[in-house]
Amino acid sequence: MPHIVNSVPSTRAVVSCHVERPLDDDAWSRFDRLQRSRPGGFDVIALVRPPDPDFGEADEPWLERARAAAERAPFGLHTHWTSPTHARPTGGDPAARVRREAEWMRDRRLEPRYFCGGGWYTDDAVRATVAELGLVDCTPRTGVPSPGVLPTTHSLGALARGLLRPLPGYVHAYCHDYDLLDPLRRSVFLTSLAVLGGRAEKI
């Protein structure tokens, strides 16, 4: 195994998962297990895509699963603007959809605290709406935490590679729920989080 370089003591870290397939039993089972196990001692933020009725997705078992995730760890909205499999917008009003989905969750006794745009999409109106709704924006891919912003910095692969070097002062590691279906990718992520947990302060 490669030698792991010691991190600077000031590294702070957070972990999230983009729940792209909340109604897929296999993907949900893997995410559920990840969140329950708290790898590396991290609470895993669930960034969840709501069900899309335009594509035949029903509210149940989505609500049951989302409530379970929200009871265990921080919970957030992960808007897909076009379809369950096409995250970035291709029309309409992206900011209005963010507002509609956040309000839909709140009407069902779910309180998202975080937001990440599907396909990493954002624009001025989306950012303004996210701020107005009081959500912490995880869409930026670089930077450090600031009021209302918690950038997402390290994909599964970037985290694994980054652990071979001194870590920066801030790490926000993430995966997608479908990454967890692949045994190798799942193993790499869990091992990386175990190492990160020993080298970083949890945010």
C-alpha positions in Angstrom: 0.0 0.0 0.0 1.4 3.5 -0.8 2.7 5.5 2.0 0.1 8.0 3.2 1.5 11.5 3.7 0.5 13.2 7.0 -2.1 15.9 6.7 -1.8 19.4 8.1 -3.6 19.4 11.4 -6.0 22.2 10.3 -7.9 20.1 7.7 -11.6 20.2 8.1 -13.8 17.8 6.2 -17.4 17.0 5.4 -19.0 14.2 3.3 -22.1 14.1 1.2 -23.8 11.7 -1.2 -25.9 12.7 -4.3 -28.9 10.4 -4.1 -29.7 10.1 -7.8 -31.8 6.9 -7.6 -33.9 7.2 -4.4 -36.5 4.7 -5.8 -34.0 2.1 -6.9 -34.0 -0.5 -4.2 -30.3 -1.6 -4.7 -29.0 1.9 -4.8 -31.0 3.0 -1.8 -29.9 -0.1 0.2 -26.2 0.8 -0.4 -26.7 4.4 0.5 -28.7 3.5 3.6 -25.9 1.2 4.7 -23.3 4.0 4.0 -25.2 6.5 6.0 -25.9 4.2 9.0 -22.2 3.1 9.2 -20.8 6.7 9.4 -17.5 5.8 7.7 -14.6 7.6 9.2 -16.9 9.0 11.8 -18.7 11.2 9.3 -22.3 12.0 9.1 -23.1 11.7 5.4 -25.3 14.5 4.1 -28.1 13.2 1.9 -28.5 15.4 -1.1 -31.7 14.0 -2.5 -33.5 14.3 -5.8 -37.3 14.5 -5.3 -39.6 12.1 -7.2 -40.6 13.4 -10.6 -44.3 12.8 -11.4 -43.7 13.7 -15.0 -41.7 10.4 -15.3 -44.2 8.3 -13.3 -42.3 8.5 -9.9 -44.7 8.3 -6.9 -44.2 10.0 -3.6 -43.9 6.6 -1.8 -41.5 5.0 -0.9 -39.6 8.2 -1.6 -41.0 10.0 1.5 -40.3 7.1 3.8 -36.7 6.8 2.6 -36.1 10.6 2.7 -37.4 10.9 6.2 -35.2 8.0 7.3 -32.1 9.8 5.8 -33.1 13.1 7.3 -33.4 11.6 10.8 -29.9 10.2 10.7 -27.9 13.1 9.2 -28.1 16.5 7.5 -30.5 16.5 4.6 -30.5 18.5 1.4 -32.1 19.1 -2.0 -30.5 18.0 -5.2 -32.5 19.4 -8.1 -32.6 17.6 -11.4 -34.1 20.1 -13.8 -34.8 18.0 -16.9 -35.4 14.3 -15.9 -34.3 11.7 -13.4 -31.4 10.9 -15.7 -30.6 14.4 -17.1 -29.7 16.7 -14.3 -29.0 20.1 -16.0 -31.8 22.3 -17.2 -32.8 22.3 -20.9 -35.6 24.9 -20.5 -38.1 26.4 -18.0 -37.1 28.5 -15.0 -34.4 26.7 -13.0 -34.8 29.0 -9.9 -38.5 28.5 -9.8 -38.0 24.7 -9.8 -35.6 24.9 -6.9 -38.2 26.9 -4.9 -41.0 24.6 -5.9 -39.1 21.5 -4.8 -37.9 23.0 -1.5 -41.5 24.0 -0.7 -42.8 20.6 -1.7 -40.3 19.0 0.8 -41.3 21.4 3.6 -45.0 20.8 3.0 -44.2 17.1 3.7 -42.3 17.8 7.0 -38.9 17.6 5.5 -36.5 20.5 6.1 -33.6 20.6 3.6 -30.6 22.5 4.9 -28.3 22.0 1.9 -28.6 22.4 -1.8 -26.5 21.1 -4.8 -27.5 21.8 -8.4 -27.8 18.7 -10.6 -25.0 18.5 -13.0 -23.4 21.2 -10.9 -25.6 23.8 -12.6 -26.2 27.2 -11.1 -26.9 30.8 -12.2 -27.5 34.1 -10.5 -31.3 33.4 -10.0 -30.6 30.0 -8.6 -28.0 31.3 -6.2 -30.4 34.0 -5.0 -33.2 31.6 -4.5 -31.0 29.1 -2.6 -29.9 32.0 -0.3 -33.5 33.2 0.1 -34.6 29.7 1.1 -31.8 29.6 3.7 -30.1 26.6 2.1 -26.3 26.1 2.3 -25.1 25.9 -1.3 -22.8 23.0 -2.1 -22.8 23.5 -5.9 -19.4 25.3 -6.2 -16.6 22.9 -6.9 -13.7 25.0 -5.5 -13.1 27.4 -2.6 -13.6 27.2 1.2 -16.7 27.5 3.4 -18.3 30.9 3.7 -21.7 32.0 5.0 -24.3 30.0 3.1 -21.7 28.1 0.9 -20.0 24.7 1.5 -18.1 23.9 -1.8 -17.9 20.3 -2.9 -14.3 19.7 -3.7 -13.4 16.0 -3.9 -15.0 13.3 -6.0 -14.4 9.7 -5.0 -11.3 9.5 -7.2 -9.9 12.9 -6.2 -10.2 12.0 -2.6 -8.4 8.7 -3.0 -5.5 10.5 -4.9 -5.5 13.4 -2.5 -4.8 11.2 0.5 -1.4 10.5 -0.9 -0.5 14.1 -0.4 -0.8 16.7 2.3 -4.5 17.6 2.5 -5.7 21.2 2.0 -7.4 23.0 4.8 -10.9 22.0 3.6 -12.2 18.9 2.0 -15.8 18.2 1.0 -15.8 14.6 -0.3 -18.8 13.2 -2.2 -20.1 10.2 -4.1 -23.2 9.3 -6.0 -25.5 6.5 -4.8 -24.8 4.6 -8.0 -21.0 4.6 -7.2 -21.9 2.4 -4.2 -23.2 -0.3 -6.5 -19.7 -1.0 -7.9 -17.8 -3.1 -5.3 -14.4 -1.5 -6.2 -15.6 2.1 -6.1 -17.5 1.5 -2.9 -14.4 -0.1 -1.3 -12.2 2.8 -2.4 -14.7 5.4 -1.0 -15.1 3.6 2.3 -11.3 3.1 2.7 -10.7 6.8 1.8 -13.2 8.0 4.3 -11.7 5.9 7.0 -8.3 7.5 6.4 -9.8 11.0 6.0 -11.6 10.5 9.3 -8.3 10.0 11.1 -6.7 13.1 9.6 -9.4 15.7 9.6 -11.7 17.6 11.9 -15.4 16.9 11.1 -17.4 20.0 10.1 
